[in-house]
């Protein structure tokens, strides 16, 4: 089972294969969405938030190369794309990368390899590759031990507050929208609107209240960010 909420769009016209991939990834903890032709895939990719897109090349309507190109150049969608195809010629692989694909897997393939590649793409996109310790001002999070400290004092957080803190520290000093945090925490199954606010209240009390400088900022109606005093503004 994966340790993160992750939503996958699978664009594949062979429904038996799509069902097999979907069932396997669902059992691994991914949330799945499906498109069986290029136009539907384009629509879903540009109107919904996904952590990774699995894109076949030979599709009815618009092929995978064109979809990938449009997502990158026209829609400016940064979502990682893994091309899944029966073509194994070097020219096809190079064309896939040139149009903006991040990885390439040739059919037939083993499901555990697909899972591993998806997790690697998601972690890279989220900036979680080879990053053990996050620091903002005097606040520190060790992602291996999941220990938090500020100014040398250990801080105890609930699992959900830890995950929120990791997201905010990973993105610091950038703003993180409420939707992004909710998506990473709960995927498509977001609790009521007060749940995130409650966790952020507890997080602020733990990491800011006992100290002289506040790091957690709320941008009303927009989102949240962790920032050192020199980054505030």
C-alpha positions in Angstrom: 0.0 0.0 0.0 1.2 3.5 -0.8 1.8 6.0 2.1 0.4 9.0 0.2 -2.9 9.9 -1.4 -2.4 9.9 -5.1 -4.8 10.2 -8.0 -4.1 8.6 -11.3 -5.6 9.3 -14.8 -5.3 6.3 -17.1 -5.9 7.0 -20.7 -6.1 3.6 -22.4 -8.5 2.4 -25.1 -8.1 -1.4 -24.4 -10.7 -1.7 -21.7 -9.5 -5.1 -20.5 -6.0 -3.8 -19.9 -7.4 -0.6 -18.3 -9.5 -2.7 -16.0 -6.5 -4.8 -15.0 -4.3 -1.8 -14.4 -7.0 0.0 -12.5 -7.8 -3.0 -10.3 -4.1 -3.4 -9.4 -3.4 0.2 -8.7 -6.7 0.6 -6.7 -5.5 -2.3 -4.5 -2.3 -0.5 -4.0 -4.2 2.6 -2.7 -4.3 4.8 -5.7 -7.5 6.6 -6.7 -8.2 5.9 -10.3 -9.9 7.8 -13.1 -10.3 6.5 -16.7 -10.5 7.7 -20.3 -10.8 5.4 -23.3 -10.1 7.9 -26.1 -7.9 10.9 -26.6 -10.5 13.7 -26.4 -11.8 12.4 -23.1 -8.3 12.1 -21.8 -7.5 15.7 -22.8 -10.7 17.0 -21.1 -10.1 15.1 -17.8 -6.4 16.1 -17.7 -7.1 19.8 -18.1 -10.2 20.0 -15.8 -9.1 17.8 -12.9 -6.1 17.6 -10.5 -4.1 14.4 -10.9 -0.8 13.3 -9.4 0.2 11.3 -12.4 -1.1 10.5 -15.9 -0.7 7.1 -17.6 -1.0 7.8 -21.3 -1.2 5.2 -24.1 0.1 6.3 -27.6 -2.4 4.6 -29.9 -5.7 6.2 -29.0 -8.8 7.0 -30.9 -9.3 10.7 -31.6 -6.0 12.1 -30.6 -2.9 10.0 -30.1 -0.8 10.1 -27.0 2.0 12.1 -28.5 -0.4 14.9 -29.4 -2.1 14.8 -26.0 1.2 15.1 -24.2 2.3 17.9 -26.5 -0.9 19.9 -25.9 -0.9 19.3 -22.2 2.6 20.7 -21.9 2.6 23.5 -24.5 -1.0 24.7 -24.6 -2.4 23.8 -21.2 0.9 24.1 -19.3 0.0 21.0 -17.2 3.0 20.0 -15.1 1.5 16.6 -14.0 4.0 13.8 -14.5 3.2 11.6 -17.6 4.1 8.0 -18.0 3.6 6.7 -21.6 2.3 3.2 -21.7 2.5 1.6 -25.1 3.3 -1.5 -27.2 5.8 0.5 -29.3 9.4 -0.2 -28.3 11.3 1.5 -31.1 13.9 4.1 -29.9 12.4 6.8 -32.2 9.0 6.4 -30.5 10.6 6.7 -27.0 12.5 9.8 -28.1 9.4 11.3 -29.5 7.5 10.6 -26.3 10.2 12.4 -24.2 10.4 15.3 -26.7 6.6 15.9 -26.4 7.0 16.1 -22.6 6.7 12.6 -21.2 8.5 11.8 -18.0 8.8 8.1 -18.3 8.1 5.3 -20.7 6.9 1.7 -20.1 6.5 -0.9 -22.9 3.8 -3.5 -23.0 3.7 -6.2 -21.7 4.9 -5.0 -18.3 4.8 -6.2 -14.7 2.3 -4.3 -12.4 4.8 -3.9 -9.6 7.2 -2.1 -12.0 4.4 0.2 -13.1 3.6 1.0 -9.4 7.2 1.7 -8.6 7.6 4.1 -11.6 4.4 5.9 -10.6 5.6 6.4 -7.0 9.0 7.6 -8.2 7.3 10.2 -10.5 5.0 11.4 -7.8 7.8 11.8 -5.2 9.9 13.6 -7.7 7.0 16.0 -8.5 6.4 16.6 -4.9 10.1 17.3 -4.2 10.4 14.3 -1.9 13.4 12.6 -3.6 16.5 12.4 -1.4 15.2 15.0 1.0 15.5 13.8 4.6 15.4 17.1 6.5 13.3 20.2 5.8 14.2 23.4 7.6 12.3 26.7 7.7 13.9 29.3 10.0 14.5 27.4 13.3 11.8 24.8 12.5 13.1 21.4 11.4 11.4 18.2 10.2 13.2 14.9 9.8 11.2 13.0 7.3 12.8 9.6 8.2 12.2 9.7 11.9 9.2 12.1 11.5 10.5 14.2 14.4 9.8 17.9 14.6 11.8 20.5 16.5 11.9 24.2 16.8 14.8 26.1 18.4 16.0 22.8 19.7 12.7 21.9 21.4 10.9 18.7 20.3 7.4 19.2 19.1 4.7 16.4 19.2 2.2 16.4 16.3 -0.6 14.2 15.3 -0.1 12.1 12.1 -2.3 14.5 10.1 -0.5 17.6 11.4 2.8 16.0 10.5 1.6 15.4 6.9 0.4 19.0 6.6 3.7 20.3 8.0 5.6 18.2 5.5 3.6 19.6 2.6 4.1 23.2 3.8 7.8 22.8 4.5 8.4 21.1 1.2 6.8 24.0 -0.7 8.2 26.8 1.5 8.3 29.7 1.0 5.6 29.3 -1.7 1.9 29.4 -1.0 0.0 26.1 -0.9 -3.7 26.2 -1.7 -6.3 24.6 0.5 -7.2 22.3 -2.4 -3.7 21.0 -2.8 -3.4 20.2 0.9 -6.8 18.5 0.9 -5.9 16.5 -2.2 -2.6 15.2 -0.7 -4.2 14.4 2.6 -7.5 12.8 1.5 -7.5 12.4 -2.3 -11.1 12.6 -3.6 -12.7 11.9 -0.2 -12.3 15.2 1.5 -14.0 15.5 5.0 -16.2 18.5 5.9 -14.8 22.0 5.4 -13.8 22.5 9.0 -11.5 19.5 9.2 -8.5 21.1 7.6 -9.0 24.3 9.5 -9.0 22.4 12.8 -5.8 20.6 12.0 -4.1 23.9 10.9 -5.2 25.5 14.2 -3.6 22.6 16.2 -0.5 22.9 14.0 -0.2 26.6 14.6 -0.5 26.2 18.3 2.3 23.6 18.3 4.9 25.2 16.1 4.2 29.0 16.6 2.4 29.8 19.8 5.3 28.9 22.2 7.8 30.9 20.2 8.4 34.5 19.5 8.1 34.4 15.7 5.2 33.0 13.7 6.1 31.0 10.6 2.7 29.7 9.5 0.8 32.3 7.5 -2.8 32.2 6.2 -3.7 34.0 3.0 -7.4 34.5 3.4 -9.3 32.7 0.7 -6.1 31.5 -1.0 -4.1 29.1 1.1 -1.2 28.8 3.5 2.5 28.9 3.7 5.5 28.5 6.0 8.0 31.2 5.7 11.0 32.5 7.6 10.7 36.1 8.7 13.0 37.2 5.9 10.7 35.6 3.4 7.5 37.1 4.7 5.5 39.6 2.7 
